[in-house]
C-alpha cells in the first residue's frame, strides 16, 4: 500500500477527503464527529511522539477499528459573531479599540471556508485518545476570540 500521507506533511494541510482517504487506506472505519461526556477521560497525543501517522500506528497496534474524525472550517458567521457594533460606543478610546479589534477580526476573512483544525481520535476501555492539529492562523483566531470574550465579560 502506498502512503497517501507524505512524511512531515501536516494533517491540516490536507483537504478533509484526503485525510479521510488516508485513514481509510490504513484499514480503519471512520465515525465523523467528536466525543462528548461529563466523565470523559481524554489523553491528548504529544506531538513529540510523532505526527498523525504515528498516532494511527498506535491505534492499529491496539486493535482499534473505528477512528473518529472532526474538523472545523472558519465561517463568515463566526467572524461576524465577534465584530463589535461601534455605533453605540460613545467613548472615543473605547470606540477606537473596538474598531481596531474589528479590523483584526476581519483579517481572518481570507481563511473563510478553510479547515483550521482537525481532530482524530479513538476510544479504548473508556479512554479517548486524541490527536489535534491546528493551523497557526486558527490558533491566533481562537486566541483573539478568547481575548474578545474576556473583554465582553469586563463590561
C-alpha positions in Angstrom: 0.0 0.0 0.0 1.4 3.4 -0.9 1.2 6.2 1.6 -1.3 9.0 0.6 0.1 11.0 3.5 3.8 12.0 3.0 6.1 12.1 6.0 6.3 15.5 7.6 3.1 16.9 6.0 0.6 18.3 8.4 -2.9 16.8 8.5 -4.5 20.3 8.4 -2.7 20.8 5.1 -4.8 18.1 3.5 -8.4 18.5 2.3 -10.8 16.6 4.6 -11.4 14.0 1.9 -7.7 13.4 1.6 -7.4 12.9 5.4 -10.3 10.5 5.3 -8.8 8.6 2.4 -5.5 8.3 4.3 -7.2 6.9 7.4 -9.5 4.5 5.4 -6.4 3.4 3.4 -4.9 2.2 6.7 -7.9 -0.1 7.2 -9.9 2.0 9.7 -13.6 2.7 9.7 -14.5 6.3 10.3 -17.1 8.0 12.5 -17.4 11.7 11.7 -17.9 13.7 14.9 -16.4 14.1 18.4 -16.9 12.5 21.8 -18.8 14.4 24.5 -19.2 13.1 28.0 -19.1 14.5 31.5 -16.9 11.6 32.7 -14.7 11.7 29.6 -11.1 10.6 30.2 -9.1 12.1 27.5 -5.5 11.5 26.6 -4.0 14.1 24.1 -1.2 12.9 21.8 2.1 14.7 22.4 3.4 15.8 19.0 7.0 14.9 20.2 5.8 11.3 19.8 5.3 11.8 16.1 2.6 13.0 13.7 -0.8 11.6 12.9 0.8 8.6 11.1 2.5 7.5 14.4 -0.8 8.2 16.3 -2.7 5.9 13.9 0.1 3.2 14.1 -0.6 3.1 17.9 -4.3 2.8 17.3 -3.7 -0.1 14.9 -1.4 -1.9 17.3 -4.1 -1.5 20.0 -6.6 -3.3 17.7 -8.7 -0.2 17.1 -11.0 -0.4 14.1 -13.0 2.8 14.4 -11.4 6.3 14.1 -13.4 9.4 15.0 -12.7 12.4 12.9 -13.8 16.0 13.2 -12.7 19.3 11.7 -13.7 23.0 11.8 -13.8 25.4 9.0 -13.8 29.1 9.5 -17.1 30.7 8.6 -18.3 34.2 7.9 -20.8 33.7 10.7 -18.1 33.0 13.3 -16.2 36.1 12.1 -19.4 38.3 12.2 -20.2 37.0 15.7 -17.1 38.7 17.0 -17.5 42.0 15.3 -18.5 44.7 17.7 -21.1 47.3 16.7 -19.3 50.5 17.4 -22.3 52.8 16.7 -23.4 52.7 20.4 -19.9 53.4 21.8 -19.6 57.0 22.9 -16.1 56.9 24.5 -13.6 57.7 21.8 -10.8 55.5 23.2 -13.2 52.5 23.6 -14.6 53.1 20.1 -11.1 53.2 18.6 -10.1 50.0 20.4 -13.3 48.2 19.3 -12.7 49.4 15.7 -9.1 48.1 15.8 -10.3 44.8 17.1 -12.9 44.6 14.3 -10.2 45.3 11.8 -8.1 42.5 13.3 -11.0 40.0 13.2 -11.8 40.9 9.6 -8.2 40.0 8.5 -9.2 36.4 9.0 -11.9 36.6 6.3 -9.2 35.3 3.9 -9.4 31.9 5.6 -13.2 31.6 5.4 -14.1 28.1 4.1 -10.6 26.7 5.1 -10.1 23.9 7.6 -8.5 25.4 10.7 -8.3 22.4 13.0 -8.7 18.6 12.7 -9.1 16.1 15.4 -8.5 12.3 15.1 -9.4 10.1 18.0 -10.3 6.6 19.1 -11.7 5.1 22.2 -10.5 2.1 24.1 -11.5 0.9 27.5 -13.4 4.1 28.1 -10.5 6.4 27.3 -10.5 8.8 24.4 -7.1 9.0 22.7 -6.9 12.3 20.8 -4.7 13.9 18.1 -5.3 17.5 17.3 -3.7 19.6 14.6 -4.5 23.3 14.1 -3.1 25.9 11.6 -1.3 28.9 13.0 -4.0 31.2 11.8 -6.7 29.1 13.6 -4.7 29.2 16.9 -4.3 33.0 16.5 -8.0 33.5 15.7 -9.1 31.4 18.7 -6.8 33.5 21.0 -8.4 36.6 19.5 -11.9 35.2 20.3 -10.9 34.3 23.8 -9.5 37.8 24.3 -12.7 39.3 22.9 -14.8 37.2 25.3 -12.8 38.4 28.3 -13.3 42.0 27.2 -17.0 41.5 26.9 -17.1 39.9 30.4 -15.5 43.1 31.8 -18.3 45.3 30.5 
